[in-house]
Structure formats: structure tokens, C-alpha cells
């Protein structure tokens, strides 16, 4: 099949799964600022995310709703309109870049990073470690609630195992009686 004059890549998917793939990659990019994917996917997603950012730069209600509809995620849509799009207010386009990083070992697919042009990996890695450290500290109430929940789960599992054992014993007895009657 010829690829001349083809405007979009389909990635061997029908329209629904293709839309979900592109939407998922866009959501990940907005959430993390940088994603690692195949080069072809990165180039395809770049087309879509650039349009969404241009739309988000307007900042009015209608464009905000359209951005949320494109991403299918209200929180990240608002994040894009309020925080990401204003960073590119003076920029006429080209909000993302594709950085080739070599081939994937398994299938030798060409891999690439897709990131916003103002992405700073040094500060992002520090910010992630701070967020993870805060998320790691659980309160005493959370720990106590998890303990009681796990005890309840164990008790339910034990009860279910006992009932399965009783059912199994009943089935064995009825089979034995049926075999004895047949002889």
C-alpha cells in the first residue's frame, strides 16, 4: 500500500482505538511535560497537541471547553489552559519538540522523547522526588484504616475458604452416594 499523500498515520487501528491512543498520549504529555514513545507516534501526537495548545492560548470559555473535550480530562484541560498555554503566549507555534533517542531493544522501533520546548528535566526530576516524598508519608489515621481494612479482607477470605470447603465436602458425599447406588 502506498503512503504517498497520506496525511495521518493510522497505526493499524480503527478510528476509536486510534483516537484513544492519541488522547492518552496527549494527556500524559500535559500531565508529565515529557513522554517517551515511538518516533512515529510522537510526530503524530505533536500535530494534535499543538492545535490544543493554540486553542488553549485564547483562554475564553468556549476554547477551554473545547480543550477539555479534546483531552477528555477536565483537570488536565484546565491545567493546560491556565498553566501551560500562557507559557507560550508570545510563541507563534512549535510548542513541542521530538528528540530521537535511538532504537528500542525488543523490536528496534525508533524511540523519541516528546516534550514541551520549555521543559527542564533537572527541575522536573527534583519536583517529582519532592512530590513522591510527600506522598510516601502517610498519617496515623490512614495507617490504622488500612490495617482494619486488611484484617476485614483476611476475615472475608477465611470465611469464603471455609464455605468452599463445605461445598466441596457436600459434593464429594453426593458423588460417593451416587456411585454406590449405581453399583
Backbone as CSV, one residue per row, in Angstrom:
resi,resn,N_x,N_y,N_z,CA_x,CA_y,CA_z,C_x,C_y,C_z
1,UNK,0.845,-1.188,0.000,0.000,0.000,0.000,0.883,1.241,0.000
2,UNK,0.564,2.155,-0.811,1.372,3.359,-0.977,1.123,4.343,0.164
3,UNK,2.146,5.059,0.537,1.994,6.057,1.594,2.074,7.476,1.054
4,UNK,2.012,7.618,-0.256,2.073,8.950,-0.838,0.800,9.730,-0.520
5,UNK,0.947,10.995,-0.256,-0.159,11.925,0.001,-0.993,11.551,1.216
6,UNK,-0.463,10.689,2.056,-1.202,10.296,3.250,-0.933,11.341,4.327
7,UNK,-1.993,11.873,4.921,-1.835,12.974,5.868,-1.685,12.509,7.301
8,UNK,-2.286,11.376,7.642,-2.219,10.903,9.023,-1.776,9.456,9.052
9,UNK,-1.200,9.067,10.177,-0.842,7.670,10.395,-1.977,7.018,11.155
10,UNK,-2.261,5.763,10.833,-3.363,5.066,11.489,-2.880,4.051,12.506
11,UNK,-1.599,3.683,12.481,-1.007,2.750,13.437,-1.780,1.431,13.510
12,UNK,-2.297,0.983,12.380,-3.048,-0.286,12.294,-4.185,-0.350,13.291
13,UNK,-4.881,0.761,13.472,-6.006,0.816,14.406,-7.205,1.412,13.707
14,UNK,-8.380,1.035,14.196,-9.602,1.670,13.717,-9.717,3.033,14.381
15,UNK,-10.724,3.793,14.000,-10.788,5.188,14.425,-10.927,5.344,15.943
16,UNK,-11.709,4.498,16.598,-11.898,4.632,18.051,-10.616,4.382,18.838
17,UNK,-9.968,3.217,18.631,-8.705,2.969,19.333,-7.609,3.965,18.978
18,UNK,-7.599,4.461,17.729,-6.608,5.459,17.330,-6.825,6.758,18.102
19,UNK,-8.082,7.166,18.214,-8.416,8.378,18.958,-8.017,8.226,20.427
20,UNK,-8.271,7.041,20.994,-7.915,6.787,22.394,-6.404,6.824,22.593
21,UNK,-5.652,6.275,21.639,-4.194,6.284,21.724,-3.667,7.711,21.724
22,UNK,-4.122,8.505,20.784,-3.639,9.889,20.669,-4.057,10.692,21.889
23,UNK,-5.288,10.516,22.336,-5.782,11.232,23.507,-4.977,10.844,24.754
24,UNK,-4.680,9.568,24.915,-3.896,9.117,26.058,-2.495,9.697,26.062
25,UNK,-1.877,9.745,24.896,-0.535,10.321,24.807,-0.563,11.823,25.084
26,UNK,-1.607,12.509,24.603,-1.727,13.948,24.877,-1.908,14.192,26.371
27,UNK,-2.748,13.392,27.012,-2.983,13.538,28.457,-1.689,13.313,29.220
28,UNK,-0.925,12.282,28.847,0.351,12.009,29.510,1.332,13.160,29.326
29,UNK,1.348,13.739,28.134,2.255,14.859,27.875,1.888,16.064,28.726
30,UNK,0.602,16.370,28.824,0.172,17.510,29.640,0.473,17.240,31.108
31,UNK,0.273,16.010,31.536,0.476,15.659,32.942,1.950,15.676,33.333
32,UNK,2.817,15.128,32.483,4.221,14.963,32.854,5.171,15.950,32.185
33,UNK,4.757,16.588,31.097,5.622,17.538,30.419,6.545,16.900,29.408
34,UNK,6.705,15.574,29.510,7.601,14.855,28.602,7.172,13.399,28.576
35,UNK,7.110,12.807,27.387,6.783,11.389,27.289,7.782,10.698,26.382
36,UNK,7.958,9.409,26.611,8.842,8.601,25.786,7.957,7.654,24.990
37,UNK,8.050,7.715,23.672,7.220,6.884,22.807,7.967,6.659,21.499
38,UNK,7.331,5.978,20.564,7.991,5.786,19.274,8.015,7.109,18.514
39,UNK,8.943,7.205,17.611,9.107,8.453,16.865,7.858,8.778,16.043
40,UNK,7.270,7.768,15.413,6.082,7.999,14.584,4.914,8.497,15.438
41,UNK,4.729,7.881,16.605,3.657,8.326,17.495,3.911,9.734,17.993
42,UNK,5.164,10.028,18.322,5.498,11.361,18.815,5.181,12.417,17.763
43,UNK,5.520,12.131,16.509,5.260,13.104,15.447,3.767,13.278,15.203
44,UNK,3.004,12.205,15.337,1.561,12.294,15.134,0.896,13.047,16.286
45,UNK,1.299,12.740,17.513,0.706,13.402,18.683,1.076,14.878,18.700
46,UNK,2.259,15.204,18.204,2.695,16.601,18.162,1.705,17.459,17.375
47,UNK,1.199,16.939,16.242,0.215,17.689,15.452,-1.004,18.040,16.287
48,UNK,-1.475,17.067,17.062,-2.709,17.260,17.809,-2.501,18.174,19.025
49,UNK,-1.419,17.984,19.744,-1.200,18.771,20.965,-0.919,20.226,20.618
50,UNK,-0.272,20.476,19.486,-0.013,21.863,19.083,-1.328,22.607,18.837
51,UNK,-2.294,21.926,18.204,-3.596,22.549,17.966,-4.315,22.831,19.274
52,UNK,-4.215,21.885,20.221,-4.896,22.059,21.506,-4.279,23.222,22.280
53,UNK,-2.962,23.352,22.245,-2.307,24.455,22.959,-2.674,25.795,22.321
54,UNK,-2.698,25.849,20.996,-3.109,27.076,20.312,-4.524,27.449,20.709
55,UNK,-5.384,26.447,20.816,-6.761,26.679,21.240,-6.790,27.171,22.690
56,UNK,-5.961,26.573,23.544,-5.925,26.949,24.955,-5.362,28.339,25.195
57,UNK,-4.560,28.838,24.260,-3.990,30.172,24.424,-5.050,31.254,24.405
58,UNK,-6.174,31.002,23.754,-7.247,32.003,23.724,-7.776,32.254,25.125
59,UNK,-7.956,31.176,25.886,-8.343,31.314,27.288,-9.804,31.616,27.547
60,UNK,-10.628,31.759,26.511,-12.043,32.043,26.763,-12.789,30.747,27.095
61,UNK,-14.034,30.884,27.457,-14.824,29.746,27.923,-14.988,28.686,26.842
62,UNK,-15.288,29.110,25.630,-15.510,28.151,24.558,-14.248,27.347,24.266
63,UNK,-13.101,28.023,24.168,-11.868,27.285,23.888,-11.490,26.370,25.044
64,UNK,-11.766,26.804,26.274,-11.496,25.945,27.426,-12.323,24.673,27.335
65,UNK,-13.587,24.815,26.983,-14.447,23.637,26.856,-13.980,22.728,25.723
66,UNK,-13.520,23.306,24.627,-13.018,22.503,23.518,-11.745,21.757,23.908
67,UNK,-10.863,22.404,24.669,-9.641,21.750,25.134,-9.991,20.580,26.034
68,UNK,-10.937,20.788,26.959,-11.355,19.713,27.863,-11.946,18.563,27.057
69,UNK,-12.715,18.885,26.017,-13.301,17.839,25.175,-12.220,17.067,24.417
70,UNK,-11.203,17.764,23.941,-10.131,17.090,23.201,-9.338,16.160,24.104
71,UNK,-9.074,16.595,25.349,-8.289,15.777,26.266,-9.148,14.768,27.021
72,UNK,-10.450,15.012,27.098,-11.381,14.155,27.840,-10.973,14.045,29.310
73,UNK,-10.425,15.124,29.843,-9.995,15.151,31.236,-10.102,16.602,31.698
74,UNK,-11.063,16.869,32.570,-11.340,18.248,32.964,-10.165,18.894,33.692
75,UNK,-9.578,18.159,34.659,-8.487,18.739,35.447,-7.289,19.090,34.562
76,UNK,-6.910,18.162,33.676,-5.751,18.428,32.824,-6.069,19.461,31.748
77,UNK,-7.328,19.525,31.312,-7.717,20.567,30.359,-7.576,21.946,30.973
78,UNK,-8.044,22.081,32.210,-7.902,23.367,32.908,-6.436,23.672,33.196
79,UNK,-5.665,22.629,33.519,-4.221,22.800,33.746,-3.557,23.351,32.489
80,UNK,-3.927,22.802,31.335,-3.344,23.267,30.077,-3.711,24.722,29.810
81,UNK,-4.981,25.073,30.014,-5.435,26.433,29.708,-4.834,27.447,30.682
82,UNK,-4.747,27.095,31.976,-4.303,28.062,32.986,-2.794,28.131,33.160
83,UNK,-2.084,27.001,32.976,-0.656,26.996,33.274,0.242,26.792,32.055
84,UNK,-0.117,25.867,31.184,0.784,25.534,30.072,0.649,26.526,28.919
85,UNK,-0.578,26.790,28.470,-0.777,27.686,27.332,-0.232,29.098,27.570
86,UNK,-0.400,29.697,28.763,0.174,31.040,28.959,1.701,31.095,28.837
87,UNK,2.376,29.969,29.054,3.837,29.958,28.901,4.237,30.205,27.450
88,UNK,3.342,29.898,26.524,3.641,30.040,25.107,2.884,31.200,24.474
89,UNK,2.501,32.204,25.280,1.680,33.307,24.781,2.362,34.061,23.644
90,UNK,3.666,34.273,23.745,4.383,35.046,22.737,4.953,34.184,21.614
91,UNK,4.693,32.916,21.667,5.269,31.986,20.690,4.235,31.667,19.603
92,UNK,4.566,31.835,18.331,3.577,31.630,17.268,3.303,30.162,16.929
93,UNK,3.977,29.240,17.556,3.784,27.815,17.274,5.024,27.060,17.676
94,UNK,5.031,25.764,17.459,6.210,24.967,17.812,6.386,24.866,19.312
95,UNK,5.357,24.393,19.996,5.393,24.324,21.461,6.064,23.057,21.957
96,UNK,6.232,22.090,21.071,6.830,20.817,21.474,8.012,20.491,20.579
97,UNK,8.821,19.547,21.042,9.926,19.060,20.217,10.035,17.551,20.371
98,UNK,10.552,16.920,19.324,10.775,15.484,19.313,12.281,15.263,19.347
99,UNK,12.744,14.537,20.366,14.167,14.243,20.500,14.355,12.746,20.291
100,UNK,15.069,12.379,19.240,15.303,10.966,18.952,16.299,10.403,19.964
101,UNK,16.015,9.204,20.460,16.891,8.617,21.493,17.400,7.233,21.129
102,UNK,17.227,6.829,19.894,17.758,5.529,19.481,16.663,4.488,19.340
103,UNK,17.097,3.254,19.186,16.149,2.177,18.923,15.825,1.381,20.191
104,UNK,14.585,0.888,20.247,14.142,0.052,21.359,14.726,-1.342,21.169
105,UNK,15.241,-1.949,22.249,15.903,-3.254,22.099,14.995,-4.374,21.579
106,UNK,13.734,-4.413,21.993,12.870,-5.536,21.649,12.554,-5.648,20.171
107,UNK,12.063,-4.561,19.584,11.635,-4.610,18.188,12.364,-3.599,17.310
108,UNK,13.375,-2.977,17.834,14.194,-1.971,17.145,13.360,-0.831,16.568
109,UNK,12.284,-0.465,17.274,11.494,0.697,16.859,12.251,1.964,17.256
110,UNK,12.217,2.947,16.394,12.893,4.212,16.670,12.137,4.939,17.783
111,UNK,12.805,5.227,18.898,12.171,5.855,20.056,12.524,7.337,20.114
112,UNK,11.656,8.094,20.812,11.877,9.539,20.904,11.179,10.078,22.144
113,UNK,11.690,11.202,22.630,11.009,11.963,23.667,10.175,13.025,22.983
114,UNK,8.940,13.203,23.444,8.115,14.329,23.016,7.964,15.201,24.244
115,UNK,8.421,16.448,24.157,8.386,17.319,25.327,8.065,18.747,24.904
116,UNK,7.605,19.534,25.874,7.399,20.951,25.627,8.758,21.615,25.493
117,UNK,8.846,22.665,24.682,10.149,23.279,24.421,10.741,23.935,25.662
118,UNK,9.921,24.307,26.640,10.459,24.908,27.865,10.620,23.887,28.985
119,UNK,10.594,22.598,28.660,10.741,21.533,29.653,12.167,21.516,30.178
120,UNK,12.317,21.517,31.496,13.638,21.458,32.124,13.704,20.183,32.950
121,UNK,14.400,19.182,32.464,14.388,17.871,33.120,15.063,17.900,34.489
122,UNK,15.968,18.827,34.714,16.649,18.883,36.018,15.671,19.303,37.114
123,UNK,14.913,20.364,36.863,13.970,20.817,37.886,12.793,19.864,38.008
124,UNK,12.378,19.223,36.899,11.256,18.303,36.946,11.594,17.064,37.772
125,UNK,12.814,16.560,37.673,13.176,15.372,38.444,13.222,15.704,39.935
126,UNK,13.682,16.920,40.286,13.679,17.327,41.694,12.258,17.484,42.208
127,UNK,11.389,18.077,41.405,9.997,18.271,41.815,9.292,16.929,41.993
128,UNK,9.577,15.970,41.120,8.967,14.649,41.251,9.406,13.974,42.540
129,UNK,10.682,14.085,42.885,11.162,13.437,44.105,10.522,14.070,45.337
130,UNK,10.301,15.393,45.330,9.642,16.059,46.452,8.197,15.596,46.579
131,UNK,7.501,15.496,45.449,6.105,15.046,45.459,6.012,13.605,45.947
132,UNK,6.932,12.746,45.478,6.916,11.347,45.907,7.214,11.234,47.392
133,UNK,8.102,12.069,47.910,8.418,12.030,49.335,7.204,12.437,50.171
134,UNK,6.480,13.464,49.713,5.277,13.886,50.427,4.202,12.814,50.362
135,UNK,4.078,12.164,49.207,3.058,11.126,49.045,3.395,9.893,49.884
136,UNK,4.673,9.661,50.138,5.102,8.492,50.904,4.758,8.585,52.377
137,UNK,4.640,9.784,52.914,4.332,9.958,54.332,2.828,9.830,54.533
138,UNK,2.439,8.760,55.195,1.015,8.551,55.467,0.727,8.914,56.924
139,UNK,-0.462,9.413,57.169,-0.834,9.781,58.529,-1.176,8.533,59.331
140,UNK,-1.237,8.676,60.649,-1.554,7.541,61.518,-2.959,7.023,61.250
141,UNK,-3.874,7.932,60.957,-5.251,7.511,60.678,-5.307,6.654,59.417
142,UNK,-4.541,7.056,58.402,-4.512,6.289,57.159,-3.968,4.887,57.413
143,UNK,-2.902,4.799,58.208,-2.310,3.502,58.506,-3.285,2.621,59.283
144,UNK,-3.977,3.217,60.259,-4.938,2.451,61.055,-6.098,1.972,60.188
145,UNK,-6.559,2.829,59.287,-7.658,2.451,58.398,-7.234,1.320,57.466
146,UNK,-6.007,1.378,56.969,-5.508,0.316,56.098,-5.398,-1.002,56.856
147,UNK,-4.965,-0.933,58.128,-4.831,-2.147,58.930,-6.173,-2.816,59.141
148,UNK,-7.186,-2.026,59.541,-8.508,-2.606,59.780,-9.106,-3.136,58.475
149,UNK,-8.840,-2.450,57.384,-9.337,-2.910,56.090,-8.699,-4.238,55.703
150,UNK,-7.392,-4.354,55.927,-6.712,-5.603,55.576,-7.180,-6.749,56.476
151,UNK,-7.458,-6.462,57.760,-7.978,-7.503,58.663,-9.343,-7.969,58.192
152,UNK,-10.183,-7.035,57.763,-11.516,-7.395,57.273,-11.409,-8.243,56.002
153,UNK,-10.476,-7.891,55.123,-10.290,-8.666,53.904,-9.847,-10.085,54.226
154,UNK,-8.915,-10.221,55.182,-8.438,-11.548,55.576,-9.576,-12.372,56.153
155,UNK,-10.400,-11.754,57.010,-11.518,-12.473,57.611,-12.501,-12.935,56.534
156,UNK,-12.779,-12.094,55.566,-13.672,-12.464,54.469,-13.089,-13.608,53.650
157,UNK,-11.771,-13.572,53.414,-11.120,-14.626,52.642,-11.190,-15.959,53.380
158,UNK,-10.983,-15.928,54.702,-11.054,-17.158,55.503,-12.466,-17.726,55.462
159,UNK,-13.461,-16.870,55.621,-14.859,-17.301,55.590,-15.202,-17.913,54.226
160,UNK,-14.742,-17.286,53.157,-15.010,-17.808,51.816,-14.343,-19.164,51.622
161,UNK,-13.124,-19.327,52.130,-12.424,-20.605,52.011,-13.170,-21.708,52.766
162,UNK,-13.687,-21.376,53.960,-14.440,-22.365,54.736,-15.697,-22.780,53.991
163,UNK,-16.413,-21.829,53.419,-17.646,-22.164,52.705,-17.337,-23.004,51.458
164,UNK,-16.216,-22.734,50.785,-15.841,-23.551,49.631,-15.526,-24.976,50.061
165,UNK,-14.886,-25.113,51.231,-14.541,-26.433,51.740,-15.809,-27.232,52.052
166,UNK,-16.797,-26.588,52.659,-18.053,-27.254,52.991,-18.769,-27.691,51.718
167,UNK,-18.804,-26.833,50.730,-19.451,-27.156,49.459,-18.751,-28.344,48.805
168,UNK,-17.419,-28.330,48.827,-16.650,-29.421,48.229,-16.956,-30.744,48.930
169,UNK,-17.027,-30.719,50.260,-17.330,-31.934,51.030,-18.716,-32.467,50.686
170,UNK,-19.689,-31.556,50.543,-21.048,-31.973,50.199,-21.088,-32.611,48.808
171,UNK,-20.370,-32.027,47.866,-20.333,-32.578,46.517,-19.696,-33.963,46.516
172,UNK,-18.612,-34.128,47.265,-17.937,-35.431,47.334,-18.858,-36.495,47.909
173,UNK,-19.610,-36.151,48.973,-20.531,-37.100,49.584,-21.625,-37.502,48.603
174,UNK,-22.178,-36.532,47.885,-23.251,-36.851,46.941,-22.723,-37.692,45.785
175,UNK,-21.513,-37.450,45.340,-20.913,-38.265,44.281,-20.701,-39.696,44.758
176,UNK,-20.198,-39.823,45.990,-19.966,-41.156,46.537,-21.273,-41.915,46.650
177,UNK,-22.329,-41.238,47.117,-23.630,-41.904,47.241,-24.158,-42.296,45.864
178,UNK,-23.971,-41.455,44.871,-24.443,-41.739,43.518,-23.695,-42.942,42.936
179,UNK,-22.364,-43.032,43.174,-21.556,-44.141,42.670,-21.963,-45.437,43.390
180,UNK,-22.236,-45.342,44.690,-22.636,-46.538,45.454,-23.980,-47.056,44.960
181,UNK,-24.900,-46.158,44.640,-26.224,-46.555,44.148,-26.112,-47.156,42.749
182,UNK,-25.169,-46.706,41.965,-25.011,-47.224,40.597,-24.445,-48.629,40.597
183,UNK,-23.691,-49.029,41.638,-23.085,-50.357,41.674,-24.047,-51.324,42.164
